[in-house]
């Protein structure tokens, strides 16, 4: 069994351990979007093993669709965390206008880490794919930073479970950002595949961290 085959199997195993813990802790009430996201991740992992038999182009299209839905879920989880923090501190709702304003400098800060060039000889779809890989971790990490800055400005306390969820997502977003920066300076080929494996491995680490902290 190769590492590429082992990673999704380990991910499915960790999710099968995590989801019952979330059910026992009634996370579907306190963190409903996060709970649904874990079910989505399990179904996505299982469907990904089936999609591996597709042609290369069909698999890339599947991967882009899966990456988009995954990012939307992650953004929704962050929004849910903002609501949870506000309610925990007896605020009816987060100040979303302020959070959006704080997101803008966070995007500029993260965007400045690289020139975000593109590898040569890419097709139009390849350019779209690489731009998505670059933009999504920047936007997600920037929004998470904005939530942290907002909570510090408002002197809000994060409940432990929300902090653990945010910490895991933040670590994963950071790894995705570093991998995206690395890919902007590579030439097309398989010699940088280890970076994608490291990104997948960091996801396994996040699942293990949630198993430890949320149980």
Order of alpha helices (4+ residues) and beta strands (2+ residues): alpha-alpha-alpha-alpha-alpha-alpha-alpha-alpha
